[in-house]
């Protein structure tokens, strides 16, 4: 199981221990959309006789997760610029 580390820079304190306190670890299952949901969506779109390789499922899972992350980040940026805390459907669209 892969784990991803994200570190946040502490601009007010250059002390390494302060920067270490701001690290968070994101587990792979928290980073990606659940594979069962991805497979369910793929099956709805593909013909009933179509077969999907494990590699294809994982690739779609990564792409969907990245897309969701990008859209969410853009919507969040818009809210921050407008000094709002709640992301609305309009922000996402």
N, C-alpha and C positions, 0 to 999 in steps of 0.2 A: 504494500500500500504506500503510495507516494505521499509526501507531505511537502507543502510549499511554505517557505518563510517569507514574510513581508516585513521589512523594517521601515520604520518611520523616523525621519531625521528630527532631532531635537534642536531647533535653531537657537534657543535661548541658552543652552548649556552644551558645551563641547565635550563634556566628561563622558567617557565610554560607558560607564555604568548606567548613566541616564538613558543613553541610546539603547542599551540592552533591555531596559525596562519597557521600552515601547515596541518590542518585537512581538509579533503574534504569529502563530502557526495555523495555517488553514489546511485542513484535511482534504484529500481528493474528493471524498464523497460530499463534502460541503461546497466544493468549488464547482462541481459539475451537476447538471440536471440528472435526476435518477435515470439509469439506463432503461428501466422498465417503461417509464413514460415516453422515452425516445422511441423505443421499439413499438409501442402502441400507436404513436403518431405515424411512424413509417409504415406500419401495416395498413393503416387507414388509407394511405395515399397510393401504395404500391398494389399491383394486381395480386389476387389471392394466391396465385401460383409462384410468385416471386420469392426468391431466397435471398437472405441477407447474411453476408459474412460478418464475423465478429469484428473484423477491422472496419467494415463499413458502419456498423452500429456505433463503435467507439469514436470514429471520425465525425459522424453526425452529432454525437453527444458533445464532443469538444466544440464543434462549430456553433451549435445551438447555445451552449453555455457562454461562449465568447460573445455571441451576438447579444444575448440578454444582458451580460455584464456591460457591454459597450452602450447599449440603449439606456440602461439604468444610470450609468455614469453621466451620460449627456443630459438626461432629465434632472439628475441631481445638481449638475453644474448650473443649469437654467434656474433651478429653485434657489441656489445660493446667490446667484447674481441678483435675483429679485427679493432676496432676504426672506425666503419662505422655508418652512421646515417640512411641509407635506408635498410629496410628489403626486400630481394628479394624472389622470388619463391623458389630458391635453399635453402635459409635459412629455409624456412618453411618445405620443404621436408626433 
